[in-house]
Amino acid sequence: MKFFLIVSFLMTSVELDRPMFVFKSPTFETEQECKEYVSVMHMRIYQQAAASYNFRYTPEAIYCITTDTVKDIFKYNYEKQENKTGV
């Protein structure tokens, strides 16, 4: 099973949804590999994620998540967007 990095951001509003940044690469074969990478590269990871939002949001946390969890996040967001647009 592959693991991906995801960064969540702090929100100043009361919205439940928060911005996230999912890294396409690198990916990892184990959660331990992912965590070891994060322990060394966390500042670079935060920097890249914040830059993706033009530094509008402050990174909160880095997570190592499975492929299935990434799919669930995208499915949730897609369904939520469908409900907003009525499509």
N, C-alpha and C positions, 0 to 999 in steps of 0.2 A: 504494500500500500504506500502511495506517495503522500508526502506532507508538504504543505505550502505555508509560506509566511503571510500573515495578515496583520495589518496595523489598524487599530481603532483610534478614534479621535475624541477629545473632550468636546462637549457641547455646552454652550452657555444658555441655550433655550430649553424649554421643557419637552421638546420633541423626543419621542421614544427612539426614532431612527437616528442613527449616527453615521457619519461618513466612515467608510472603510477603504483600505487600499490592499488589494490582493496582489502579491508578487507572482508573476508567471514563472520567474526563475530567480534564484535557484530553487530546485525541488530536492526533497530528501527522501531516502528510503526508510528512515526510522525517525521517530520523534526525538530520540536522543541526539542524532546528527543535527537535526533542526535546532534544538536547544543549545547545542554547543556552538553552532554558527551564530546564533543570536547573542550568546554571551560575549563573543568577540566583536561582532559587527553591529551591535545595537544602535550606535550613533549614526552610522551610515544608513541603516535601515530607516530610522526615524527621519533622517534628512531627506531621503528619496521619497518617502511617503508624504511628508509635509510639502515638498516641492510639487508633487502631483496636484495639490490643491492650492498652489500659489501661496503657500504659507498662511492661508486663512484660518486653519484649524491647528490646534496643538495636539500632537500625537499623545495617546494615553497609554497604550499597551501593544505589545507584539505577541501574537499567538502562533503556535504551530498547529495547523489543522489538517485533517485528512481530505482527500479528494472528495469523498462523499459529503463532508461538511461544506466544502466550497460549492458543490452542486446545490445543496440545500439553501445556501445563502442566495445564490443567483435565482433559484426557483422562487423563493419567497419574494425577492425584489421584483421579479418579472410578474408574478401574480398580483402583487400590490399595485404595480404600474398599470396592469390590465384593468383592475378595479377602478382606478382613478379615471382612466380614459373611457371606460365602458366598452372596451373592445373584447 
